[in-house]
Amino acid sequence: MAEILAVRDLALGFHTETGQARVLDGVNLTVRPGEIVGLVGESGCGKTTLAGAILGTLPKSITWVSHGSVSLAGADMLAGNGAEEVRGRAVTFIPQDPFASFNPLFRIGTQVMDLMRWKSPRRRPGRRFYSLARRRADRDAVIAMLEAVQLPQPARLLQKYPHELSGGQRQRVMIALALLPEPRLVIADEPTTALDVTVQAQILGVLRRLAVERGVAVLFTTHDLGAAWEICDRIVVMYAGQTAEIAPREEFFTAPRHPYTRLLLRSLPEEGRHPVGIPGNVPSPLAPPPACRFHPRCPRATGICRSQRPVLGGASGHLYACHHPEEGLLDA
Ligand SMILES: Nc1ncnc2c1ncn2[C@@H]1O[C@H](COP(=O)(O)OP(=O)(O)OP(=O)(O)O)[C@@H](O)[C@H]1O
């Protein structure tokens, strides 16, 4: 099926007081309808910046795009033509901390209906008037969606204030809010890290089921490879602003090819094995290493890794950018 999101060779950065931060350096990824793609990598690898580029929320005054494209539902999100229409309707966002997204002074219902006024799929472009008929239809859709995310007694829940909901309930409301505009793509930024493990698994399960049922694509950024295992179809690994590897879920966990992916997986705590940390740190985008940005930390690096950027290649949907890819099963 044709992809709904395509990021091609995207390179961008920020003007800072201390120089040019070259944050994304040739990022590639695609997401198809109904597919859940995980975006993983250590802190500082550029996941949030990439999400901002797709959502069109990077600070315009300091952002520069060197090359590449972001195409979402046919709109060029970098050029701005059609991007406004797409933002908030064709693409929505589930934040890490749902509490910060609610105004504590208003009931959940007031805030949800306020969102529906502008983002409802029943809204006609240019119409400011919120008719009673549309309000009723939107409220019915809200109740049905709260039921779909398995929140009991949704009408009563709408009467509550944000502090009267548990963390898990608030995150379920956020999933409902993200799906109500009937988007094509949802970007979920570590949506369950603030929750305990059992609640996390239930909420990821709800997100996955609804996305698949409704054909909504999900780009899921996370540090938590366990969560990626729970819900993703494919996983994209980023390192220092470069796409290191793209693999179907099973292959990602059993036979990754990029040395960085292997080190990431070996750094996970696992029964019967000591986790091995990755030596060194993610480089500053103010002075990134040339060619393959991972080479200073890579156990397999040779001269070519320092002088020539590896291209993303491979077969059958398993791609990696490495001059010396690993062979065989992980820990075999
Ligand atoms: N507005 C900005 N100005 C300058 N540098 C920035 C700006 N935003 C991000 N960066 C830098 O870009 C790099 C990538 O940051 P980003 O937040 O995208 O990474 P991340 O992978 O999402 O990290 P985390 O997992 O911690 O959220 C970091 O080195 C960060 O300091």
The ligand as a Tripos MOL2 file, in Angstrom:
@<TRIPOS>MOLECULE
LIG
   31    33     1     0     0
SMALL
NO_CHARGES

@<TRIPOS>ATOM
      1 N1         16.2040   24.3520   19.0450 N.pl3     1 LIG1
      2 C1         17.3950   23.7530   19.0750 C.ar      1 LIG1
      3 N2         18.5400   24.4590   18.9610 N.ar      1 LIG1
      4 C2         19.7440   23.8390   18.9770 C.ar      1 LIG1
      5 N3         19.9190   22.5090   19.1120 N.ar      1 LIG1
      6 C3         18.8230   21.7610   19.2400 C.ar      1 LIG1
      7 C4         17.5060   22.3320   19.2450 C.ar      1 LIG1
      8 N4         16.6130   21.3160   19.3910 N.ar      1 LIG1
      9 C5         17.3300   20.1720   19.4850 C.ar      1 LIG1
     10 N5         18.6580   20.4420   19.3930 N.ar      1 LIG1
     11 C6         19.7530   19.4690   19.4500 C.3       1 LIG1
     12 O1         19.4640   18.4560   18.5020 O.3       1 LIG1
     13 C7         19.8990   17.1820   18.9720 C.3       1 LIG1
     14 C8         18.7460   16.2090   18.8680 C.3       1 LIG1
     15 O2         17.7680   16.5550   19.8380 O.3       1 LIG1
     16 P1         16.3620   15.8110   19.9120 P.3       1 LIG1
     17 O3         15.6270   16.3940   21.0740 O.co2     1 LIG1
     18 O4         15.7090   15.8580   18.5900 O.co2     1 LIG1
     19 O5         16.8150   14.3120   20.2460 O.3       1 LIG1
     20 P2         15.9430   13.0860   20.8070 P.3       1 LIG1
     21 O6         16.4830   11.8760   20.1470 O.co2     1 LIG1
     22 O7         14.5020   13.3790   20.6450 O.co2     1 LIG1
     23 O8         16.3050   13.0790   22.3570 O.3       1 LIG1
     24 P3         15.3490   12.5980   23.5680 P.3       1 LIG1
     25 O9         15.1860   11.1230   23.3710 O.co2     1 LIG1
     26 O10        16.1670   12.9540   24.7740 O.co2     1 LIG1
     27 O11        14.0740   13.3670   23.4790 O.co2     1 LIG1
     28 C9         20.4100   17.4110   20.3930 C.3       1 LIG1
     29 O12        21.8100   17.4970   20.3570 O.3       1 LIG1
     30 C10        19.7970   18.7220   20.7750 C.3       1 LIG1
     31 O13        20.6050   19.4090   21.7100 O.3       1 LIG1
@<TRIPOS>BOND
     1     1     2 1
     2     2     3 ar
     3     2     7 ar
     4     3     4 ar
     5     4     5 ar
     6     5     6 ar
     7     6     7 ar
     8     6    10 ar
     9     7     8 ar
    10     8     9 ar
    11     9    10 ar
    12    10    11 1
    13    11    12 1
    14    11    30 1
    15    12    13 1
    16    13    14 1
    17    13    28 1
    18    14    15 1
    19    15    16 1
    20    16    17 2
    21    16    18 1
    22    16    19 1
    23    19    20 1
    24    20    21 2
    25    20    22 1
    26    20    23 1
    27    23    24 1
    28    24    25 2
    29    24    26 1
    30    24    27 1
    31    28    29 1
    32    28    30 1
    33    30    31 1
@<TRIPOS>SUBSTRUCTURE
     1 LIG1         1 GROUP 0 **** ****
